[in-house]
């Protein structure tokens, strides 16, 4: 009897095991990004929070390398017909993405999934930069603008006042005093082209490229070798030769110098706030200020950097539904304010900015207000609305290659900029020929 019961129970167990479970696995959403260190932790946090908020979808946040590496990986995956659902693309990849035919516009995605988002609440620079024909093509995520940082301890060592330099004349004068005090990196900058060429042109209302920097059609000519561009490069070349300007490499490599406490004055993204806070804790104190201005040129505005989230074609409807739900989650005022607060990126909606102000966040974290104040104090013109070029990453490489020749003394500022323009124009014209 006992043996018969055991046989029956085993048979029942095998029968049950043969049927599929009635529970349905959550739909997986692949999200490729380029964030590292503190920012990478925050990306993982927001994916974890979304996953915990519901049971239908699981967002897998996958770090794919630097911004250029992440963009290239997404392009290669799309060609192999295995693209991620979401890819974070930095602002220089915007025109490439718009022209690629590989994206599912975010405004259409949300409309198709009957999710209403008040796009008009987005801050102006973000909405205009990532829109085409008045419609938003990628999901606003992490926007920044460059600001100035200074090491208060090194300033004190050099006998300088606890105040950020406001002009390039002041940067040079202060950097020379820092140099005399034995500071290894009196002045440095990350993102050389973005900060010292692209943003400096916009900040002083100078054209960077033709066709309103690419907003009125595909640009084919750079304008960076004019009087303003040459003046800026002459200043930096002089600093490099005299030793008060330290060139620290491309991308954000030079941030390691500031984080190590070696730079007195430094320019980089406002999104560096989180990493600098971590790197400097218990070691040195620092402050922030607006980007320095060059005398004799008009007022423009700094331009946004960072990245947005692009949705790739090739997924199934149920997966796109999950992407839309994730974006709805990201777009909430609560999450927008949280993200800006823990990263240092700009609040992307007016509602989030108001919430941060009302909560006293900026009173407790005044450095995070620097970028917001700088943007609000500027003047948006066709020259300062942003820069949207095809193959912009290759254009930036061409510029930075010649910046390195200028800083090393191999070329004069005018010769280096002329050569950068010649190479960049070839790149722009090749892109225009593909997508005309």
C-alpha positions in Angstrom: 0.0 0.0 0.0 2.8 2.4 1.0 4.7 1.5 -2.2 1.6 2.2 -4.3 1.1 5.6 -2.6 4.7 6.5 -3.3 4.3 5.6 -7.0 1.2 7.7 -7.3 2.8 10.7 -5.6 5.9 10.5 -7.9 3.6 10.3 -11.0 1.6 13.3 -9.8 4.9 15.2 -9.2 6.1 14.3 -12.7 2.8 15.3 -14.3 2.9 18.7 -12.5 6.5 19.3 -13.5 5.5 18.6 -17.1 3.1 21.6 -17.3 4.4 25.2 -17.6 4.1 27.5 -14.6 1.1 29.7 -14.5 3.3 32.7 -13.5 4.6 34.8 -16.4 8.3 35.9 -16.5 8.8 39.6 -16.5 9.7 41.2 -19.8 13.4 42.2 -19.9 14.4 45.6 -21.2 18.1 46.1 -22.2 19.4 49.6 -21.2 22.9 50.3 -22.4 24.7 53.2 -20.8 28.1 54.9 -20.4 28.0 56.0 -16.7 30.8 55.1 -14.3 31.7 55.6 -10.6 29.0 57.6 -8.7 26.9 58.2 -11.8 27.0 54.5 -12.7 25.8 53.7 -9.2 22.9 56.1 -9.6 21.9 54.5 -13.0 21.8 51.1 -11.2 19.7 52.7 -8.4 17.0 54.0 -10.7 16.8 50.7 -12.6 16.5 48.9 -9.3 13.8 51.3 -8.0 11.8 50.9 -11.2 12.0 47.1 -11.1 10.8 47.1 -7.5 7.9 49.3 -8.3 6.2 46.7 -10.6 6.4 43.1 -11.6 5.8 43.2 -15.4 9.2 44.4 -16.6 12.9 44.2 -15.6 15.2 46.9 -16.8 18.8 45.5 -17.1 21.3 48.4 -16.9 24.4 47.5 -18.8 27.6 49.6 -18.9 29.1 49.5 -22.4 32.1 51.8 -22.0 32.6 55.4 -22.7 30.1 57.5 -24.6 31.7 56.9 -28.0 32.1 53.2 -27.2 28.4 52.9 -26.2 27.3 54.6 -29.4 29.5 52.4 -31.5 28.3 49.3 -29.7 24.6 50.2 -30.3 25.3 50.9 -34.0 27.0 47.5 -34.4 24.2 45.7 -32.5 21.6 47.3 -34.7 23.4 46.2 -37.8 23.6 42.7 -36.4 19.8 42.9 -35.7 20.4 42.6 -31.9 20.0 46.1 -30.7 19.3 47.1 -27.1 15.9 48.5 -26.3 17.4 51.7 -24.9 20.8 53.3 -25.5 22.3 56.3 -23.8 23.8 58.6 -26.5 25.8 61.7 -25.8 24.7 65.0 -27.3 27.3 64.8 -30.1 25.6 61.7 -31.5 22.2 63.4 -31.9 22.4 64.2 -35.6 23.8 60.8 -36.3 20.9 59.2 -34.5 18.3 61.4 -36.1 19.7 60.6 -39.6 20.2 56.8 -38.9 16.6 55.6 -39.4 17.3 53.2 -36.5 15.3 54.9 -33.8 11.8 54.8 -32.5 11.0 58.5 -31.6 10.1 58.9 -28.0 7.2 61.1 -28.7 5.7 58.4 -30.9 6.5 55.7 -28.5 4.6 57.4 -25.7 1.7 58.2 -28.0 1.5 54.6 -29.2 1.3 53.4 -25.7 -1.2 56.1 -24.6 1.1 57.6 -22.0 0.8 61.4 -21.7 3.8 63.4 -20.7 3.9 67.2 -20.6 6.8 67.8 -22.9 6.3 71.5 -22.5 7.5 71.3 -19.0 11.0 70.3 -20.2 13.6 73.1 -19.9 14.0 75.0 -23.1 17.6 74.0 -24.1 16.9 70.3 -23.7 13.6 70.3 -25.6 14.9 72.3 -28.5 18.1 70.4 -28.8 16.6 66.9 -28.9 13.6 67.7 -31.0 13.0 67.6 -34.7 9.9 69.2 -36.3 8.8 70.2 -32.9 8.7 66.6 -31.6 11.0 65.1 -29.0 13.0 62.2 -30.5 14.9 61.0 -27.4 14.1 60.8 -23.7 15.7 63.6 -21.7 17.9 61.9 -19.1 21.2 63.5 -18.1 21.9 67.0 -19.2 24.8 69.1 -18.0 26.8 72.2 -18.8 30.4 73.0 -18.0 31.2 75.1 -15.0 34.4 76.2 -13.2 35.7 74.5 -10.1 38.5 75.7 -7.8 40.5 74.2 -5.0 40.1 76.4 -2.0 43.0 74.9 -0.2 45.4 75.6 -3.1 44.0 79.1 -3.4 44.8 79.8 0.2 48.3 78.4 -0.3 48.8 80.8 -3.2 47.4 83.8 -1.2 44.4 84.1 -3.5 40.9 85.1 -2.3 38.2 82.5 -1.8 36.5 83.5 -5.1 36.2 81.9 -8.5 37.8 83.7 -11.4 35.1 85.4 -13.6 37.3 86.2 -16.7 40.0 84.6 -18.6 42.4 87.4 -17.6 41.7 86.4 -14.0 42.2 82.7 -14.7 45.6 83.5 -16.2 46.6 85.8 -13.3 45.4 83.4 -10.6 46.9 80.4 -12.4 50.3 82.1 -12.5 50.1 82.7 -8.7 49.2 79.1 -8.2 52.1 78.0 -10.4 54.5 80.2 -8.3 53.2 78.5 -5.2 54.2 75.1 -6.5 50.8 73.9 -7.7 51.2 71.0 -10.2 48.2 71.9 -12.3 47.4 75.6 -11.9 44.6 75.4 -14.5 43.2 72.4 -16.3 40.1 71.2 -18.2 38.4 68.0 -19.1 36.4 67.5 -22.4 38.8 69.9 -24.3 36.7 70.5 -27.4 33.3 70.6 -25.6 34.5 73.1 -22.9 37.2 75.2 -24.5 36.0 75.4 -28.1 32.3 74.4 -28.4 31.1 76.0 -25.2 33.4 79.0 -25.5 32.0 79.9 -28.9 28.4 79.6 -27.6 29.2 81.4 -24.4 30.5 84.4 -26.4 27.8 84.2 -29.1 30.1 83.1 -31.8 29.2 80.7 -34.6 30.7 77.2 -34.4 29.4 75.9 -37.8 27.2 77.1 -40.7 23.4 76.7 -40.9 23.0 77.9 -37.3 25.3 75.2 -36.0 23.4 72.5 -37.9 19.9 73.4 -36.7 18.8 74.8 -40.1 20.1 71.9 -42.1 23.1 69.7 -42.3 26.2 71.8 -41.6 29.2 71.4 -43.8 31.6 74.2 -42.6 33.1 74.9 -39.2 33.7 78.5 -38.2 36.1 78.0 -35.3 39.2 79.5 -37.0 37.9 83.1 -36.8 39.2 85.9 -34.5 37.5 84.5 -31.4 38.7 80.9 -31.9 42.3 82.1 -32.6 42.3 84.4 -29.5 41.1 81.5 -27.2 43.8 79.1 -28.6 46.5 81.8 -28.3 45.6 82.1 -24.6 45.7 78.4 -24.0 48.9 77.9 -26.1 50.6 80.6 -24.0 49.4 78.9 -20.8 50.7 75.5 -22.0 54.1 77.0 -22.9 54.4 79.0 -19.7 53.3 76.1 -17.6 50.1 77.5 -16.0 47.8 75.4 -18.2 48.0 71.6 -17.9 46.5 69.6 -20.7 45.2 66.4 -19.2 43.9 64.4 -22.2 40.7 63.9 -24.0 37.2 63.0 -22.7 37.2 63.4 -18.9 40.7 62.0 -18.3 41.9 65.3 -16.7 39.3 65.0 -14.0 41.7 62.6 -12.2 44.0 65.6 -11.7 41.3 67.7 -10.0 40.1 64.7 -8.0 43.6 64.1 -6.7 43.8 67.7 -5.5 46.4 68.8 -8.0 44.5 71.5 -9.9 43.8 75.0 -8.6 41.3 76.0 -11.3 39.4 73.5 -13.4 36.6 73.5 -16.0 34.5 70.5 -16.7 30.9 69.2 -16.6 28.5 70.2 -13.8 27.9 66.4 -13.6 31.4 66.1 -12.0 30.0 67.4 -8.7 29.2 63.9 -7.4 32.5 62.4 -8.3 34.5 65.4 -7.0 32.5 65.2 -3.7 33.6 61.6 -3.3 37.2 62.1 -4.4 37.8 65.2 -2.2 36.1 64.0 1.0 38.4 64.5 3.9 41.2 65.7 1.6 40.5 69.2 0.3 37.7 71.8 0.0 36.5 73.3 -3.3 34.1 75.8 -4.8 32.4 76.5 -8.1 31.7 79.4 -10.4 30.5 80.4 -13.9 32.7 79.7 -16.9 35.1 82.6 -17.4 34.4 85.2 -20.1 36.8 86.7 -22.6 36.7 90.5 -22.9 35.5 92.2 -26.1 32.9 89.6 -27.1 29.1 89.5 -26.7 27.1 87.5 -24.2 25.8 84.1 -25.3 25.1 81.1 -23.2 26.8 77.8 -22.3 25.3 74.8 -24.0 24.1 71.5 -22.7 26.1 68.2 -22.8 25.3 64.9 -21.3 23.1 62.4 -23.0 19.5 61.3 -23.7 17.9 57.8 -24.0 17.2 56.6 -27.5 14.8 53.8 -28.3 16.0 51.4 -31.0 13.9 49.8 -33.7 13.5 46.1 -33.8 11.8 45.1 -30.6 8.4 43.6 -29.9 5.3 45.6 -28.9 5.2 44.2 -25.4 8.9 45.2 -24.9 8.1 48.8 -26.1 5.3 48.9 -23.6 7.9 48.2 -20.9 10.2 50.9 -22.3 7.3 53.4 -22.2 6.5 52.5 -18.6 10.1 53.0 -17.6 10.2 56.4 -19.3 6.9 57.3 -17.5 8.6 56.4 -14.3 11.7 58.5 -15.1 9.6 61.5 -16.1 7.8 61.9 -12.7 8.7 65.0 -10.8 9.8 63.0 -7.9 12.3 61.0 -9.9 13.5 63.9 -11.9 14.2 65.8 -8.7 15.9 62.8 -7.1 18.1 62.2 -10.2 19.2 65.8 -10.4 19.9 65.9 -6.7 22.0 62.8 -6.4 24.0 63.4 -9.7 24.5 67.1 -10.1 22.9 67.0 -13.6 20.5 69.8 -14.4 16.9 69.4 -13.4 15.2 68.6 -16.8 11.7 69.9 -16.0 10.5 73.1 -14.5 8.5 71.1 -12.0 11.6 69.3 -10.8 13.5 72.6 -10.4 10.7 74.1 -8.4 10.5 71.0 -6.2 14.3 71.1 -5.5 14.1 74.8 -4.6 11.0 74.2 -2.4 12.6 71.3 -0.5 15.7 73.4 0.4 17.9 71.2 -1.7 19.8 74.1 -3.3 20.2 75.9 0.0 22.0 72.8 1.3 23.8 72.1 -1.9 24.6 75.5 -3.4 27.2 74.1 -5.9 24.4 72.3 -7.7 22.7 75.7 -8.4 25.8 77.1 -10.2 25.0 75.5 -13.5 21.3 76.4 -13.3 22.2 80.1 -12.5 24.8 80.1 -15.3 22.2 78.9 -17.9 19.6 81.3 -16.6 22.0 84.3 -16.8 22.9 83.7 -20.4 21.4 84.7 -23.7 20.1 82.0 -26.1 20.9 82.9 -29.7 21.3 80.9 -32.9 25.0 80.6 -31.9 24.2 79.4 -28.3 21.2 77.1 -28.8 23.6 74.1 -29.2 25.5 72.3 -31.9 24.1 69.5 -34.0 26.5 68.0 -36.5 26.7 64.7 -38.4 29.6 62.5 -37.3 30.2 65.0 -34.5 32.4 62.6 -32.6 34.8 62.4 -35.5 34.7 66.2 -35.9 35.5 66.5 -32.2 38.5 64.2 -32.6 39.7 66.3 -35.5 39.5 69.4 -33.3 41.2 67.8 -30.3 44.0 66.4 -32.5 44.9 69.9 -33.5 44.5 71.3 -30.0 47.1 68.9 -29.0 49.4 70.1 -31.8 48.8 73.7 -30.7 49.5 73.0 -27.0 52.6 71.1 -27.7 53.9 73.9 -29.9 53.9 71.9 -33.1 51.5 74.3 -34.8 50.5 77.9 -34.3 46.9 78.5 -33.1 45.8 79.7 -36.5 47.5 76.9 -38.4 46.1 74.3 -36.0 42.5 75.6 -36.2 42.7 75.9 -40.0 43.8 72.3 -40.2 41.0 71.2 -37.8 38.5 73.1 -39.9 39.8 71.5 -43.2 39.5 68.0 -41.8 36.2 68.6 -40.1 34.7 70.0 -43.3 35.6 66.8 -45.1 33.8 64.8 -42.4 30.7 67.0 -42.5 30.5 66.9 -46.3 30.8 63.1 -46.4 27.9 62.9 -43.9 25.8 65.4 -45.8 26.4 63.4 -49.0 25.0 60.3 -47.3 21.8 62.0 -45.9 21.0 64.8 -48.3 
